[in-house]
Amino acid sequence: MNYLDNILAMRAELLVVAQIIFLIIYDLFAPKTAGKTIDFVSCALFLVITAVGFIPQADVEAFGGMYLSSPITEIMKSALNIGVILMFLQSKMWLNSEQIAHKRAEVYILVLSTLLGMYLMISSGHFLIFYIGLEMASLPLAALIAYNKYSYNSVEAGVKYILMAAFSSGLLLFGISLLYGSSGGAGLYFESVRALAIPSSLTLLGLVFFLAGMAFKISLVPFHLWTADVYQGAPTNITAFLSVVSKSAAAFALMLVLFKVFPALFDYWEYVVYALIVASITIGNLFAMRQKNMKRFLAYSSISQAGYLLLGMLAGTAFGMTSAVYYVLVYTVANLGIFAIVSEIENRTGKTEISDYNGLYKTNPYLSVGMMLFLFSLAGIPPFAGFFSKFFVFAAAVEKEYYGLVFIALINTVLSLYYYLLVVKAMFIGNDKITAIARLKTNGYTKTALFIALAGTLLLGLLSCIFAYIEDFSFGLM
Amino acid sequence: MIPIEYYFVISTLMLFIGVYGFITRPNMLAMLMSLELILNAVNINFAVFNRYLYADQLEGMFFSLFSIGIAAAETAVAIAIIINVFRHEKKIETNEVKNLKY
């Protein structure tokens, strides 16, 4: 393969880089009157990238195995793309606000740079690329979280995020350095580390540090302490990005590394992942119950959802990987649907408490019904996609005879229904004529995002071909 | 030649001093310095492994070069945000960053 072929093999990354460069130039040279078209241009261009991502691509290995792409990584990237396009559509309102409007192009550029980092993380074949991707995914995100410069909450969330992200990547890097010591001179390629990943104390210590670093990124329970604060302080549209795209990219990357590099150490990381799942699901649920703020509530709900996602990973089979990817897809549409409504309400009225949603049905019936459907999907109530995704994840775990774990997860599903219904109760039964949110008129972009999310929530579960399509390309522990 | 274990004692000590400092320091800039200690422990590890075990190649050295570069970028972003905190509160103590809790 010559140099040009190597670069052309990175289709998804190239397209994103092209859009970043185009947006920088467009923002610099477009006339002032054309300032508002940037929303349309970036959404349209990204829609093209999303569409291209669906075209199947064969296995690719570029740069001597440092970059690996296969159909399953393309599917994962498409799942992230869907999250990003929904986030772009619903953030128009925020970008048009007075303090942000003059620097709105940077939001698109920074989001696309984090996306590029996530792509690299997912299709890396070497720990160096993996690490660079991880940092590329977290540094611009810190800038985005602190984007509302005049809001102290936003800045505080930014500083909390950047310190925790740097700390966790330091731990992760220490793990990688120990793995390098046990890699036997063939370098840090996934292939060569796997060949020598025997349960020696050096490798195990490296694995532990690596898992701790990744668990910070996915915000699994002993490492979740930054999550609620950052989610609450960040601009709501960035919170949506953080809770869906960033989290699922890290989960995908962790899954690929565990399956590709550490299959020989399954007996060891099995227990770690087991404990992380039990802790994340239970503690995420218990803390979500006592939240009064909508964004903190969604933060804890996302912690417990990440625990369910890990169930598929623990199974270690092709079916487990399929169910995890499918889970992310369903979670993406449902959660971004909720965030579209939450951010719309926050940007119009500044209200974020759950009690502010009292009587929302009286004033905004369509939004309330949509919100209810998304919440039902997250809770896993049958006709919606959320039920099927939870069902597949549990089925994958039962297949490997994790009965106790599935039982704990099932009890937690019932518990989670309680707090999701608290919001529904506030919207439909809660009656507060004086402070109820006035009737909102959503703009076209948000409406499109809501319709896409709604279609996904209703159809993803019923169209079985999607699950079958993902299953064609998945693999288990190799 | 100095035995390889000596270096690991140093690098592990640096890692845990960094972790301890990160948890206990009341000042955000001191927290950043602790982070640098952690990252430099990693760099020592890479360089030593490379020099002692795989002297015929340079992969560990490359890795530490990249990690130094990325650490600089990280610090730049962190300090930019810390300056922003200072503009709001005129302080960069960690106990001042307490708007968001519960």
Contacts between the chains, C-beta under 8 A, distances in Angstrom:
chain1	res1	chain2	res2	distance
A	127	B	63	8.0
A	128	B	62	7.2
A	128	B	63	5.8
A	128	B	66	6.3
A	131	B	66	7.4
A	131	B	67	7.5
A	131	B	70	7.6
A	132	B	66	6.6
A	132	B	70	7.0
A	135	B	70	4.9
A	135	B	73	7.4
A	135	B	74	7.1
A	139	B	73	6.1
A	139	B	74	6.3
A	139	B	77	5.3
A	142	B	77	5.5
A	142	B	78	7.6
A	142	B	81	6.6
A	143	B	77	6.2
A	143	B	80	7.8
A	143	B	81	7.9
A	146	B	81	4.9
A	146	B	84	6.2
A	149	B	84	6.5
A	152	B	88	4.7
A	152	B	89	7.4
A	152	B	99	6.1
A	153	B	99	5.7
A	153	B	100	6.1
A	155	B	81	6.5
A	155	B	84	4.7
A	155	B	85	5.5
A	155	B	88	6.1
A	156	B	85	6.9
A	156	B	97	5.1
A	156	B	99	5.5
A	156	B	100	5.8
A	157	B	100	6.5
A	158	B	81	4.6
A	158	B	84	7.4
A	159	B	28	6.7
A	159	B	78	7.5
A	159	B	81	4.9
A	159	B	82	6.1
A	159	B	84	7.9
A	159	B	85	5.5
A	159	B	97	6.4
A	160	B	97	7.1
A	160	B	100	7.7
A	162	B	74	7.4
A	162	B	77	5.9
A	162	B	78	4.7
A	162	B	81	5.7
A	163	B	22	7.9
A	163	B	28	7.3
A	163	B	31	6.0
A	163	B	32	7.7
A	163	B	35	7.5
A	163	B	78	6.7
A	166	B	32	7.9
A	166	B	35	5.1
A	166	B	74	5.0
A	166	B	78	6.5
A	167	B	22	5.8
A	167	B	35	6.2
A	167	B	38	7.3
A	169	B	74	7.8
A	170	B	18	7.3
A	170	B	35	6.0
A	170	B	38	3.8
A	170	B	39	5.4
A	170	B	42	6.9
A	171	B	38	7.4
A	173	B	39	6.8
A	173	B	42	4.6
A	173	B	67	6.1
A	174	B	15	5.9
A	174	B	38	7.0
A	174	B	41	6.6
A	174	B	42	5.2
A	174	B	45	7.1
A	176	B	42	7.9
A	176	B	63	7.8
A	177	B	42	5.0
A	177	B	45	3.8
A	177	B	46	5.2
A	177	B	49	7.1
A	177	B	63	7.7
A	178	B	45	7.1
A	180	B	45	7.6
A	180	B	46	6.3
A	180	B	49	5.5
A	180	B	50	8.0
A	180	B	59	7.5
A	180	B	60	5.9
A	180	B	63	7.0
A	181	B	45	7.2
A	181	B	49	4.6
A	181	B	53	6.8
A	185	B	53	6.8
A	185	B	54	4.3
A	185	B	56	7.8
A	185	B	57	6.9
A	187	B	57	7.3
A	187	B	59	4.9
A	188	B	59	6.6
A	188	B	63	7.3
A	228	B	100	7.9
A	229	B	100	4.2
A	229	B	101	6.8
A	232	B	100	5.3
A	233	B	99	7.6
A	233	B	100	5.1
